[in-house]
């Protein structure tokens, strides 16, 4: 019996390594996200990478394996999404892999596996010589409540491409990420140096439409079609599964996402949204949290209100301008500008709503976002206030080009 089990195990792993090799061979080194990659401590015993569909989590993991795995039999990549995955238990997979001398196990799309966090906890405790890297939906933290991984796994949040990274891909120009302090104090000099090498406004226009997700490298023509598919998969698979939504609620949630895409950047009216959907106010708050947790939308709160369930956000945007183009033929220009600004700054800071100006960053800097005709009339008496203007290559003093806020990560 033991010989049979051993032979069966070897046969299954032979199949898994064949699939692993195919994934590695198919991985194209089109772009390496060095800034995000360098933030990860790959020596940790258990690492999680979360993020919305399409941001490049799988690509990053495969690039890491290519770069670091010297002894092929010591590393194994598996995707829970692969129909040929032969195990019905992650613990059994880890046990057999460890017996065969495996050291590094990479598990992709882990959010699709039931009780994944509990099994990872058990693997961590039982097999101290085995390192695990796993990836999954932005909703990982929501579904991990059935086991405490906080003392075991370090989870890194992966975002779509910044405008800086898009420039790097399209122009083959390496630009170091800026801090907000560097940008605010030295934007004139920085812009002058950059615009001598390329034309940022044309690139910026392309980026706003189809540049946030790395799969634009495969086809710009089909980019927005794929993005709409990501919306559907995120709602119908990830959100529906984790929040256990029925068909009626799913249909209303899709409608809700469309309503946000059609809303100009004004304060949210919860009652109006509830009436439009035919639901009560509580459901609207829940929908806002579902979509925000899945990173399909961004919510902006007034200072000190925080991100708490049933706390009213002041504004809601689709998570990135690309999302507006996927859902609308004529997106509102104000929504595009503000969505971009919030998207790029919220990664390394706290963006709040303010009654004077548009946004307050880290409770220190006030920003008014608009076109070239925008003036200081609304924020003239506020210290540390700045105009963020679209369609200008370079700024002057406290007037800063909008595109430059895409250089922060």
C-alpha atoms as a printed R data frame, in Angstrom:
    type eleno elety resid chain resno       x      y       z
1   ATOM     1    CA   UNK     A     1   0.000  0.000   0.000
2   ATOM     2    CA   UNK     A     2   2.832  2.420   0.908
3   ATOM     3    CA   UNK     A     3   4.521  1.722  -2.438
4   ATOM     4    CA   UNK     A     4   1.246  2.450  -4.239
5   ATOM     5    CA   UNK     A     5   0.778  5.747  -2.380
6   ATOM     6    CA   UNK     A     6   4.367  6.744  -3.054
7   ATOM     7    CA   UNK     A     7   4.094  5.950  -6.758
8   ATOM     8    CA   UNK     A     8   0.815  7.808  -6.965
9   ATOM     9    CA   UNK     A     9   2.365 10.828  -5.252
10  ATOM    10    CA   UNK     A    10   5.342 10.838  -7.614
11  ATOM    11    CA   UNK     A    11   2.996 10.605 -10.583
12  ATOM    12    CA   UNK     A    12   0.929 13.564  -9.364
13  ATOM    13    CA   UNK     A    13   4.013 15.669  -8.757
14  ATOM    14    CA   UNK     A    14   5.392 14.793 -12.130
15  ATOM    15    CA   UNK     A    15   2.165 16.237 -13.534
16  ATOM    16    CA   UNK     A    16   2.408 19.323 -11.284
17  ATOM    17    CA   UNK     A    17   6.019 19.989 -12.299
18  ATOM    18    CA   UNK     A    18   5.059 19.670 -15.973
19  ATOM    19    CA   UNK     A    19   2.372 22.325 -15.457
20  ATOM    20    CA   UNK     A    20   4.817 24.434 -13.424
21  ATOM    21    CA   UNK     A    21   7.347 24.332 -16.269
22  ATOM    22    CA   UNK     A    22   4.704 25.344 -18.811
23  ATOM    23    CA   UNK     A    23   3.733 28.369 -16.733
24  ATOM    24    CA   UNK     A    24   7.381 29.396 -16.378
25  ATOM    25    CA   UNK     A    25   8.082 28.921 -20.084
26  ATOM    26    CA   UNK     A    26   4.988 30.919 -21.055
27  ATOM    27    CA   UNK     A    27   5.916 33.813 -18.781
28  ATOM    28    CA   UNK     A    28   7.128 36.702 -20.935
29  ATOM    29    CA   UNK     A    29   9.598 39.168 -19.380
30  ATOM    30    CA   UNK     A    30   7.833 42.187 -20.897
31  ATOM    31    CA   UNK     A    31   8.121 44.364 -17.798
32  ATOM    32    CA   UNK     A    32   9.556 43.917 -14.317
33  ATOM    33    CA   UNK     A    33   7.937 45.883 -11.495
34  ATOM    34    CA   UNK     A    34  11.161 46.458  -9.636
35  ATOM    35    CA   UNK     A    35   9.802 49.047  -7.194
36  ATOM    36    CA   UNK     A    36   7.099 46.729  -5.825
37  ATOM    37    CA   UNK     A    37   9.317 43.642  -6.073
38  ATOM    38    CA   UNK     A    38  12.023 45.234  -3.926
39  ATOM    39    CA   UNK     A    39   9.537 45.992  -1.134
40  ATOM    40    CA   UNK     A    40   8.921 42.287  -0.525
41  ATOM    41    CA   UNK     A    41  11.119 40.421   1.926
42  ATOM    42    CA   UNK     A    42  11.293 37.161   0.013
43  ATOM    43    CA   UNK     A    43  13.082 35.482   2.943
44  ATOM    44    CA   UNK     A    44   9.936 35.459   5.087
45  ATOM    45    CA   UNK     A    45   8.464 32.006   5.634
46  ATOM    46    CA   UNK     A    46   4.998 32.979   4.463
47  ATOM    47    CA   UNK     A    47   4.222 35.811   2.039
48  ATOM    48    CA   UNK     A    48   0.877 36.877   0.616
49  ATOM    49    CA   UNK     A    49   0.357 39.122  -2.410
50  ATOM    50    CA   UNK     A    50  -3.131 40.573  -2.763
51  ATOM    51    CA   UNK     A    51  -4.572 42.892  -5.355
52  ATOM    52    CA   UNK     A    52  -7.316 43.284  -7.941
53  ATOM    53    CA   UNK     A    53  -7.517 40.963 -10.900
54  ATOM    54    CA   UNK     A    54  -5.170 41.858 -13.735
55  ATOM    55    CA   UNK     A    55  -2.518 43.867 -11.841
56  ATOM    56    CA   UNK     A    56   0.194 41.271 -12.471
57  ATOM    57    CA   UNK     A    57   0.406 39.133  -9.320
58  ATOM    58    CA   UNK     A    58   0.923 35.895 -11.255
59  ATOM    59    CA   UNK     A    59   3.513 37.482 -13.534
60  ATOM    60    CA   UNK     A    60   5.479 38.792 -10.559
61  ATOM    61    CA   UNK     A    61   5.557 35.390  -8.881
62  ATOM    62    CA   UNK     A    62   6.665 33.615 -12.057
63  ATOM    63    CA   UNK     A    63   9.369 36.244 -12.606
64  ATOM    64    CA   UNK     A    64  10.584 35.670  -9.052
65  ATOM    65    CA   UNK     A    65  10.747 31.909  -9.596
66  ATOM    66    CA   UNK     A    66  12.697 32.406 -12.820
67  ATOM    67    CA   UNK     A    67  15.084 34.756 -11.091
68  ATOM    68    CA   UNK     A    68  15.762 32.839  -7.880
69  ATOM    69    CA   UNK     A    69  14.930 29.141  -8.210
70  ATOM    70    CA   UNK     A    70  18.239 27.417  -8.991
71  ATOM    71    CA   UNK     A    71  17.171 23.852  -8.164
72  ATOM    72    CA   UNK     A    72  13.953 23.329 -10.059
73  ATOM    73    CA   UNK     A    73  12.710 20.420  -7.938
74  ATOM    74    CA   UNK     A    74  12.846 22.611  -4.810
75  ATOM    75    CA   UNK     A    75  10.238 25.087  -6.154
76  ATOM    76    CA   UNK     A    76   6.664 24.467  -7.228
77  ATOM    77    CA   UNK     A    77   4.064 26.851  -8.628
78  ATOM    78    CA   UNK     A    78   0.411 25.777  -8.564
79  ATOM    79    CA   UNK     A    79  -2.767 27.651  -9.413
80  ATOM    80    CA   UNK     A    80  -5.977 26.783  -7.595
81  ATOM    81    CA   UNK     A    81  -7.745 28.001 -10.727
82  ATOM    82    CA   UNK     A    82  -6.191 25.198 -12.835
83  ATOM    83    CA   UNK     A    83  -8.751 22.464 -13.543
84  ATOM    84    CA   UNK     A    84  -5.991 19.842 -13.528
85  ATOM    85    CA   UNK     A    85  -4.932 20.611  -9.938
86  ATOM    86    CA   UNK     A    86  -4.991 17.080  -8.460
87  ATOM    87    CA   UNK     A    87  -5.230 17.786  -4.706
88  ATOM    88    CA   UNK     A    88  -8.345 18.477  -2.680
89  ATOM    89    CA   UNK     A    89  -6.293 19.623   0.313
90  ATOM    90    CA   UNK     A    90  -3.497 22.205   0.544
91  ATOM    91    CA   UNK     A    91  -2.150 20.410   3.601
92  ATOM    92    CA   UNK     A    92  -1.822 17.157   1.639
93  ATOM    93    CA   UNK     A    93  -0.052 19.032  -1.163
94  ATOM    94    CA   UNK     A    94   2.389 20.616   1.286
95  ATOM    95    CA   UNK     A    95   3.012 17.321   3.085
96  ATOM    96    CA   UNK     A    96   3.844 15.431  -0.119
97  ATOM    97    CA   UNK     A    97   5.945 18.310  -1.491
98  ATOM    98    CA   UNK     A    98   7.955 18.481   1.741
99  ATOM    99    CA   UNK     A    99   8.537 14.700   1.704
100 ATOM   100    CA   UNK     A   100   9.918 14.990  -1.832
101 ATOM   101    CA   UNK     A   101  12.420 17.624  -0.684
102 ATOM   102    CA   UNK     A   102  10.435 20.717  -1.721
103 ATOM   103    CA   UNK     A   103  11.351 24.032  -0.101
104 ATOM   104    CA   UNK     A   104   9.355 26.777  -1.851
105 ATOM   105    CA   UNK     A   105   5.647 26.418  -2.601
106 ATOM   106    CA   UNK     A   106   3.881 29.117  -4.624
107 ATOM   107    CA   UNK     A   107   0.062 29.025  -4.564
108 ATOM   108    CA   UNK     A   108  -1.836 31.312  -6.941
109 ATOM   109    CA   UNK     A   109  -5.532 32.300  -6.818
110 ATOM   110    CA   UNK     A   110  -5.750 31.024  -3.259
111 ATOM   111    CA   UNK     A   111  -8.965 32.910  -2.492
112 ATOM   112    CA   UNK     A   112 -10.782 30.328  -4.616
113 ATOM   113    CA   UNK     A   113  -9.915 27.585  -2.139
114 ATOM   114    CA   UNK     A   114 -12.305 27.179   0.825
115 ATOM   115    CA   UNK     A   115 -10.752 27.568   4.287
116 ATOM   116    CA   UNK     A   116  -7.455 28.579   2.717
117 ATOM   117    CA   UNK     A   117  -6.282 30.617   5.701
118 ATOM   118    CA   UNK     A   118  -6.842 27.804   8.191
119 ATOM   119    CA   UNK     A   119  -4.905 25.341   6.055
120 ATOM   120    CA   UNK     A   120  -2.062 27.829   5.526
121 ATOM   121    CA   UNK     A   121  -1.871 28.289   9.287
122 ATOM   122    CA   UNK     A   122  -1.568 24.524   9.742
123 ATOM   123    CA   UNK     A   123   1.067 24.239   7.003
124 ATOM   124    CA   UNK     A   124   3.079 27.023   8.608
125 ATOM   125    CA   UNK     A   125   2.985 25.315  12.003
126 ATOM   126    CA   UNK     A   126   3.641 21.758  10.778
127 ATOM   127    CA   UNK     A   127   6.359 22.327   8.176
128 ATOM   128    CA   UNK     A   128   8.880 24.904   9.466
129 ATOM   129    CA   UNK     A   129  11.322 24.245   6.602
130 ATOM   130    CA   UNK     A   130   8.750 25.021   3.915
131 ATOM   131    CA   UNK     A   131   8.295 28.556   2.596
132 ATOM   132    CA   UNK     A   132   4.944 29.597   1.138
133 ATOM   133    CA   UNK     A   133   4.131 32.437  -1.243
134 ATOM   134    CA   UNK     A   134   0.443 32.839  -2.048
135 ATOM   135    CA   UNK     A   135  -1.569 35.340  -4.051
136 ATOM   136    CA   UNK     A   136  -5.202 36.214  -4.382
137 ATOM   137    CA   UNK     A   137  -7.979 38.764  -4.608
138 ATOM   138    CA   UNK     A   138  -8.036 42.163  -2.934
139 ATOM   139    CA   UNK     A   139 -10.707 40.563  -0.745
140 ATOM   140    CA   UNK     A   140  -8.219 38.180   0.928
141 ATOM   141    CA   UNK     A   141  -8.387 40.065   4.225
142 ATOM   142    CA   UNK     A   142 -12.169 39.755   4.279
143 ATOM   143    CA   UNK     A   143 -12.200 35.969   3.919
144 ATOM   144    CA   UNK     A   144  -9.299 35.255   6.262
145 ATOM   145    CA   UNK     A   145 -11.276 35.651   9.463
146 ATOM   146    CA   UNK     A   146 -11.490 31.910  10.132
147 ATOM   147    CA   UNK     A   147  -7.803 31.672  11.065
148 ATOM   148    CA   UNK     A   148  -5.209 34.077  12.402
149 ATOM   149    CA   UNK     A   149  -2.405 34.544   9.885
150 ATOM   150    CA   UNK     A   150  -1.313 37.902  11.266
151 ATOM   151    CA   UNK     A   151   1.664 36.421  13.161
152 ATOM   152    CA   UNK     A   152   2.595 34.120  10.300
153 ATOM   153    CA   UNK     A   153   2.019 35.746   6.906
154 ATOM   154    CA   UNK     A   154   3.140 39.138   5.682
155 ATOM   155    CA   UNK     A   155   0.648 40.311   3.043
156 ATOM   156    CA   UNK     A   156   1.698 42.864   0.441
157 ATOM   157    CA   UNK     A   157  -0.866 44.841  -1.506
158 ATOM   158    CA   UNK     A   158  -0.204 45.133  -5.247
159 ATOM   159    CA   UNK     A   159  -1.604 47.972  -7.303
160 ATOM   160    CA   UNK     A   160  -1.962 48.664 -10.994
161 ATOM   161    CA   UNK     A   161   0.713 50.518 -12.914
162 ATOM   162    CA   UNK     A   162   1.530 54.074 -11.951
163 ATOM   163    CA   UNK     A   163   2.006 56.632 -14.688
164 ATOM   164    CA   UNK     A   164   5.731 56.477 -13.873
165 ATOM   165    CA   UNK     A   165   5.770 52.757 -14.693
166 ATOM   166    CA   UNK     A   166   3.733 53.349 -17.844
167 ATOM   167    CA   UNK     A   167   6.338 55.877 -19.001
168 ATOM   168    CA   UNK     A   168   9.052 53.347 -18.240
169 ATOM   169    CA   UNK     A   169   7.339 50.751 -20.434
170 ATOM   170    CA   UNK     A   170   6.410 53.022 -23.329
171 ATOM   171    CA   UNK     A   171   9.499 55.238 -23.441
172 ATOM   172    CA   UNK     A   172  12.157 52.923 -21.958
173 ATOM   173    CA   UNK     A   173  12.990 55.706 -19.493
174 ATOM   174    CA   UNK     A   174  13.807 54.894 -15.881
175 ATOM   175    CA   UNK     A   175  12.373 57.442 -13.465
176 ATOM   176    CA   UNK     A   176  12.826 56.981  -9.725
177 ATOM   177    CA   UNK     A   177   9.613 57.309  -7.663
178 ATOM   178    CA   UNK     A   178   9.191 60.697  -6.018
179 ATOM   179    CA   UNK     A   179   8.129 61.444  -2.473
180 ATOM   180    CA   UNK     A   180   5.277 63.906  -2.079
181 ATOM   181    CA   UNK     A   181   7.734 66.348  -0.498
182 ATOM   182    CA   UNK     A   182  10.081 66.139  -3.494
183 ATOM   183    CA   UNK     A   183   7.190 66.666  -5.882
184 ATOM   184    CA   UNK     A   184   5.752 69.692  -4.106
185 ATOM   185    CA   UNK     A   185   9.094 71.401  -3.582
186 ATOM   186    CA   UNK     A   186  10.888 70.583  -6.849
187 ATOM   187    CA   UNK     A   187   8.193 69.952  -9.475
188 ATOM   188    CA   UNK     A   188   9.379 72.739 -11.805
189 ATOM   189    CA   UNK     A   189  12.932 71.415 -12.051
190 ATOM   190    CA   UNK     A   190  11.792 67.774 -12.261
191 ATOM   191    CA   UNK     A   191   9.267 68.510 -15.024
192 ATOM   192    CA   UNK     A   192  11.772 70.576 -17.008
193 ATOM   193    CA   UNK     A   193  14.213 67.664 -17.002
194 ATOM   194    CA   UNK     A   194  11.589 65.106 -17.967
195 ATOM   195    CA   UNK     A   195   9.804 66.960 -20.781
196 ATOM   196    CA   UNK     A   196  13.090 67.389 -22.610
197 ATOM   197    CA   UNK     A   197  13.063 63.617 -23.148
198 ATOM   198    CA   UNK     A   198   9.411 62.871 -23.935
199 ATOM   199    CA   UNK     A   199   5.979 64.476 -24.272
200 ATOM   200    CA   UNK     A   200   4.041 63.641 -21.110
201 ATOM   201    CA   UNK     A   201   0.577 64.901 -22.080
202 ATOM   202    CA   UNK     A   202   0.037 62.526 -25.000
203 ATOM   203    CA   UNK     A   203   1.294 59.611 -22.913
204 ATOM   204    CA   UNK     A   204  -0.871 60.686 -19.990
205 ATOM   205    CA   UNK     A   205  -3.979 60.717 -22.176
206 ATOM   206    CA   UNK     A   206  -3.239 57.145 -23.293
207 ATOM   207    CA   UNK     A   207  -2.503 56.041 -19.724
208 ATOM   208    CA   UNK     A   208  -5.819 57.382 -18.424
209 ATOM   209    CA   UNK     A   209  -7.668 55.299 -20.997
210 ATOM   210    CA   UNK     A   210  -5.699 52.035 -21.004
211 ATOM   211    CA   UNK     A   211  -2.514 51.970 -18.978
212 ATOM   212    CA   UNK     A   212  -3.279 50.891 -15.405
213 ATOM   213    CA   UNK     A   213  -3.246 47.137 -15.962
214 ATOM   214    CA   UNK     A   214  -0.138 45.472 -17.444
215 ATOM   215    CA   UNK     A   215  -2.217 43.395 -19.848
216 ATOM   216    CA   UNK     A   216  -2.305 46.415 -22.168
217 ATOM   217    CA   UNK     A   217   1.025 44.966 -23.354
218 ATOM   218    CA   UNK     A   218  -0.903 42.068 -24.899
219 ATOM   219    CA   UNK     A   219  -3.372 44.235 -26.813
220 ATOM   220    CA   UNK     A   220  -4.456 47.836 -26.437
221 ATOM   221    CA   UNK     A   221  -7.278 47.205 -28.877
222 ATOM   222    CA   UNK     A   222  -8.983 44.670 -26.603
223 ATOM   223    CA   UNK     A   223  -7.927 46.302 -23.336
224 ATOM   224    CA   UNK     A   224 -11.270 47.805 -22.337
225 ATOM   225    CA   UNK     A   225 -13.113 44.599 -23.260
226 ATOM   226    CA   UNK     A   226 -10.852 42.635 -20.927
227 ATOM   227    CA   UNK     A   227 -11.319 45.244 -18.221
228 ATOM   228    CA   UNK     A   228 -15.102 44.854 -18.387
229 ATOM   229    CA   UNK     A   229 -14.608 41.100 -18.064
230 ATOM   230    CA   UNK     A   230 -12.564 41.721 -14.915
231 ATOM   231    CA   UNK     A   231 -15.458 43.736 -13.465
232 ATOM   232    CA   UNK     A   232 -17.837 40.852 -14.147
233 ATOM   233    CA   UNK     A   233 -15.512 38.194 -12.716
234 ATOM   234    CA   UNK     A   234 -14.784 40.254  -9.608
235 ATOM   235    CA   UNK     A   235 -18.476 40.796  -8.908
236 ATOM   236    CA   UNK     A   236 -19.793 37.375  -9.923
237 ATOM   237    CA   UNK     A   237 -17.000 35.234  -8.460
238 ATOM   238    CA   UNK     A   238 -15.105 37.107  -5.763
239 ATOM   239    CA   UNK     A   239 -17.708 39.403  -4.221
240 ATOM   240    CA   UNK     A   240 -20.594 36.969  -4.707
241 ATOM   241    CA   UNK     A   241 -18.687 34.130  -3.034
242 ATOM   242    CA   UNK     A   242 -17.246 36.021  -0.102
243 ATOM   243    CA   UNK     A   243 -20.395 38.001   0.734
244 ATOM   244    CA   UNK     A   244 -22.804 35.235  -0.318
245 ATOM   245    CA   UNK     A   245 -24.909 37.449  -2.554
246 ATOM   246    CA   UNK     A   246 -27.929 36.152  -4.443
247 ATOM   247    CA   UNK     A   247 -28.716 36.918  -8.089
248 ATOM   248    CA   UNK     A   248 -30.986 39.862  -7.260
249 ATOM   249    CA   UNK     A   249 -28.317 41.605  -5.192
250 ATOM   250    CA   UNK     A   250 -25.653 40.881  -7.785
251 ATOM   251    CA   UNK     A   251 -27.740 42.528 -10.483
252 ATOM   252    CA   UNK     A   252 -28.265 45.576  -8.287
253 ATOM   253    CA   UNK     A   253 -24.560 45.693  -7.493
254 ATOM   254    CA   UNK     A   254 -23.722 45.769 -11.210
255 ATOM   255    CA   UNK     A   255 -26.229 48.585 -11.654
256 ATOM   256    CA   UNK     A   256 -24.694 50.395  -8.691
257 ATOM   257    CA   UNK     A   257 -21.203 50.284 -10.244
258 ATOM   258    CA   UNK     A   258 -22.635 51.780 -13.435
259 ATOM   259    CA   UNK     A   259 -24.382 54.542 -11.470
260 ATOM   260    CA   UNK     A   260 -21.075 55.530  -9.867
261 ATOM   261    CA   UNK     A   261 -19.448 55.645 -13.297
262 ATOM   262    CA   UNK     A   262 -22.128 58.100 -14.436
263 ATOM   263    CA   UNK     A   263 -21.891 60.342 -11.357
264 ATOM   264    CA   UNK     A   264 -20.008 63.630 -11.633
265 ATOM   265    CA   UNK     A   265 -17.560 64.306  -8.766
266 ATOM   266    CA   UNK     A   266 -19.979 65.750  -6.226
267 ATOM   267    CA   UNK     A   267 -20.843 64.666  -2.692
268 ATOM   268    CA   UNK     A   268 -22.616 61.312  -2.449
269 ATOM   269    CA   UNK     A   269 -26.354 61.353  -1.834
270 ATOM   270    CA   UNK     A   270 -27.134 57.990  -0.215
271 ATOM   271    CA   UNK     A   271 -30.904 58.476  -0.412
272 ATOM   272    CA   UNK     A   272 -30.785 59.212  -4.143
273 ATOM   273    CA   UNK     A   273 -28.653 56.141  -4.796
274 ATOM   274    CA   UNK     A   274 -30.985 53.988  -2.693
275 ATOM   275    CA   UNK     A   275 -34.000 55.260  -4.621
276 ATOM   276    CA   UNK     A   276 -32.310 54.631  -7.984
277 ATOM   277    CA   UNK     A   277 -31.588 51.020  -7.032
278 ATOM   278    CA   UNK     A   278 -34.831 50.328  -5.217
279 ATOM   279    CA   UNK     A   279 -33.045 49.370  -1.990
280 ATOM   280    CA   UNK     A   280 -32.724 50.828   1.483
281 ATOM   281    CA   UNK     A   281 -29.829 53.007   2.672
282 ATOM   282    CA   UNK     A   282 -28.139 50.151   4.537
283 ATOM   283    CA   UNK     A   283 -27.782 48.180   1.300
284 ATOM   284    CA   UNK     A   284 -26.163 51.201  -0.383
285 ATOM   285    CA   UNK     A   285 -23.568 51.398   2.393
286 ATOM   286    CA   UNK     A   286 -22.926 47.668   2.038
287 ATOM   287    CA   UNK     A   287 -22.516 47.957  -1.735
288 ATOM   288    CA   UNK     A   288 -20.022 50.783  -1.294
289 ATOM   289    CA   UNK     A   289 -17.925 48.608   1.007
290 ATOM   290    CA   UNK     A   290 -18.140 45.545  -1.257
291 ATOM   291    CA   UNK     A   291 -16.877 47.486  -4.272
292 ATOM   292    CA   UNK     A   292 -14.253 49.397  -2.295
293 ATOM   293    CA   UNK     A   293 -12.876 46.220  -0.705
294 ATOM   294    CA   UNK     A   294 -12.624 44.673  -4.171
295 ATOM   295    CA   UNK     A   295 -10.832 47.840  -5.377
296 ATOM   296    CA   UNK     A   296 -13.372 48.569  -8.072
297 ATOM   297    CA   UNK     A   297 -14.108 51.956  -6.503
298 ATOM   298    CA   UNK     A   298 -12.340 54.452  -4.221
299 ATOM   299    CA   UNK     A   299 -14.103 56.130  -1.311
300 ATOM   300    CA   UNK     A   300 -13.059 59.479   0.115
301 ATOM   301    CA   UNK     A   301 -14.104 60.324   3.663
302 ATOM   302    CA   UNK     A   302 -14.009 63.497   5.684
303 ATOM   303    CA   UNK     A   303 -11.102 63.743   8.118
304 ATOM   304    CA   UNK     A   304 -11.282 61.471  11.190
305 ATOM   305    CA   UNK     A   305 -14.236 59.436   9.937
306 ATOM   306    CA   UNK     A   306 -12.150 56.499   8.799
307 ATOM   307    CA   UNK     A   307 -13.121 53.480   6.732
308 ATOM   308    CA   UNK     A   308 -15.871 51.993   8.855
309 ATOM   309    CA   UNK     A   309 -18.938 50.122   7.741
310 ATOM   310    CA   UNK     A   310 -21.999 52.381   7.534
311 ATOM   311    CA   UNK     A   311 -19.852 55.534   7.807
312 ATOM   312    CA   UNK     A   312 -20.875 57.833   4.992
313 ATOM   313    CA   UNK     A   313 -18.117 58.557   2.465
314 ATOM   314    CA   UNK     A   314 -18.237 62.041   1.026
315 ATOM   315    CA   UNK     A   315 -17.231 61.026  -2.515
316 ATOM   316    CA   UNK     A   316 -16.991 57.809  -4.526
317 ATOM   317    CA   UNK     A   317 -15.009 57.265  -7.704
318 ATOM   318    CA   UNK     A   318 -14.263 54.322  -9.903
319 ATOM   319    CA   UNK     A   319 -10.856 53.056  -8.786
320 ATOM   320    CA   UNK     A   320  -8.984 54.379 -11.824
321 ATOM   321    CA   UNK     A   321  -9.799 56.431 -14.946
322 ATOM   322    CA   UNK     A   322  -9.436 53.261 -17.060
323 ATOM   323    CA   UNK     A   323 -12.579 51.979 -15.329
324 ATOM   324    CA   UNK     A   324 -14.605 54.955 -16.531
325 ATOM   325    CA   UNK     A   325 -13.582 54.350 -20.135
326 ATOM   326    CA   UNK     A   326 -14.596 50.698 -19.817
327 ATOM   327    CA   UNK     A   327 -18.094 51.647 -18.668
328 ATOM   328    CA   UNK     A   328 -18.751 54.859 -20.582
329 ATOM   329    CA   UNK     A   329 -18.169 56.210 -24.077
330 ATOM   330    CA   UNK     A   330 -17.962 59.783 -22.764
331 ATOM   331    CA   UNK     A   331 -16.645 59.794 -19.183
332 ATOM   332    CA   UNK     A   332 -16.802 63.027 -17.226
333 ATOM   333    CA   UNK     A   333 -13.430 64.810 -17.352
334 ATOM   334    CA   UNK     A   334 -13.714 65.925 -13.725
335 ATOM   335    CA   UNK     A   335 -14.244 62.323 -12.608
336 ATOM   336    CA   UNK     A   336 -11.198 61.200 -14.608
337 ATOM   337    CA   UNK     A   337  -8.966 63.833 -13.053
338 ATOM   338    CA   UNK     A   338 -10.066 63.271  -9.488
339 ATOM   339    CA   UNK     A   339 -10.114 59.488  -9.811
340 ATOM   340    CA   UNK     A   340  -6.507 59.546 -11.024
341 ATOM   341    CA   UNK     A   341  -5.420 61.893  -8.248
342 ATOM   342    CA   UNK     A   342  -7.015 59.786  -5.496
343 ATOM   343    CA   UNK     A   343  -5.742 56.537  -7.024
344 ATOM   344    CA   UNK     A   344  -2.110 57.614  -7.133
345 ATOM   345    CA   UNK     A   345  -1.951 59.409  -3.771
346 ATOM   346    CA   UNK     A   346  -3.956 56.978  -1.627
347 ATOM   347    CA   UNK     A   347  -1.299 54.282  -2.063
348 ATOM   348    CA   UNK     A   348   1.235 56.068   0.135
349 ATOM   349    CA   UNK     A   349  -0.947 58.570   1.974
350 ATOM   350    CA   UNK     A   350  -4.356 59.331   3.452
351 ATOM   351    CA   UNK     A   351  -6.631 61.319   1.162
352 ATOM   352    CA   UNK     A   352  -9.596 63.045   2.789
353 ATOM   353    CA   UNK     A   353 -12.475 65.185   1.609
354 ATOM   354    CA   UNK     A   354 -12.315 68.857   2.553
355 ATOM   355    CA   UNK     A   355 -14.869 71.635   2.246
356 ATOM   356    CA   UNK     A   356 -12.223 74.081   1.002
357 ATOM   357    CA   UNK     A   357 -10.504 72.681  -2.045
358 ATOM   358    CA   UNK     A   358 -11.007 69.130  -3.229
359 ATOM   359    CA   UNK     A   359  -8.701 66.943  -1.156
360 ATOM   360    CA   UNK     A   360  -6.636 66.997   2.017
361 ATOM   361    CA   UNK     A   361  -3.530 64.779   2.022
362 ATOM   362    CA   UNK     A   362  -2.146 63.442   5.309
363 ATOM   363    CA   UNK     A   363  -4.013 66.249   7.143
364 ATOM   364    CA   UNK     A   364  -1.389 68.685   5.849
365 ATOM   365    CA   UNK     A   365  -1.671 69.525   2.141
366 ATOM   366    CA   UNK     A   366  -4.776 70.887   0.429
367 ATOM   367    CA   UNK     A   367  -5.309 70.323  -3.298
368 ATOM   368    CA   UNK     A   368  -7.718 71.750  -5.843
369 ATOM   369    CA   UNK     A   369  -7.870 69.639  -9.019
370 ATOM   370    CA   UNK     A   370  -9.030 70.980 -12.366
371 ATOM   371    CA   UNK     A   371  -8.265 72.258 -15.851
372 ATOM   372    CA   UNK     A   372  -5.891 75.026 -16.909
373 ATOM   373    CA   UNK     A   373  -8.417 77.783 -16.108
374 ATOM   374    CA   UNK     A   374  -8.713 76.769 -12.439
375 ATOM   375    CA   UNK     A   375  -7.500 79.488 -10.044
376 ATOM   376    CA   UNK     A   376  -6.676 79.841  -6.341
377 ATOM   377    CA   UNK     A   377  -9.932 81.545  -5.359
378 ATOM   378    CA   UNK     A   378 -11.179 78.580  -3.285
379 ATOM   379    CA   UNK     A   379  -7.917 77.877  -1.462
380 ATOM   380    CA   UNK     A   380  -6.075 81.216  -1.463
381 ATOM   381    CA   UNK     A   381  -6.183 81.605   2.327
382 ATOM   382    CA   UNK     A   382  -5.111 78.025   3.120
383 ATOM   383    CA   UNK     A   383  -1.475 77.261   3.931
384 ATOM   384    CA   UNK     A   384   0.180 74.355   2.089
385 ATOM   385    CA   UNK     A   385  -2.396 74.567  -0.694
386 ATOM   386    CA   UNK     A   386  -1.787 73.653  -4.336
387 ATOM   387    CA   UNK     A   387  -3.538 73.743  -7.677
388 ATOM   388    CA   UNK     A   388  -3.293 70.478  -9.609
389 ATOM   389    CA   UNK     A   389  -3.887 71.282 -13.262
390 ATOM   390    CA   UNK     A   390  -4.566 69.057 -16.231
391 ATOM   391    CA   UNK     A   391  -3.155 69.707 -19.726
392 ATOM   392    CA   UNK     A   392  -0.018 71.544 -18.658
393 ATOM   393    CA   UNK     A   393   3.488 70.123 -19.106
394 ATOM   394    CA   UNK     A   394   5.212 72.162 -16.406
395 ATOM   395    CA   UNK     A   395   3.976 74.127 -13.431
396 ATOM   396    CA   UNK     A   396   4.954 77.230 -11.511
397 ATOM   397    CA   UNK     A   397   5.214 77.659  -7.745
398 ATOM   398    CA   UNK     A   398   2.031 76.136  -6.277
399 ATOM   399    CA   UNK     A   399   0.589 75.153  -9.657
400 ATOM   400    CA   UNK     A   400   1.538 71.544 -10.413
401 ATOM   401    CA   UNK     A   401   0.751 69.417 -13.503
402 ATOM   402    CA   UNK     A   402  -1.716 66.622 -12.788
403 ATOM   403    CA   UNK     A   403   0.403 64.034 -14.636
404 ATOM   404    CA   UNK     A   404   3.282 64.490 -12.178
405 ATOM   405    CA   UNK     A   405   1.234 62.913  -9.375
406 ATOM   406    CA   UNK     A   406   1.664 59.667 -11.292
407 ATOM   407    CA   UNK     A   407   5.376 59.632 -10.396
408 ATOM   408    CA   UNK     A   408   4.884 58.769  -6.711
409 ATOM   409    CA   UNK     A   409   5.205 54.962  -6.880
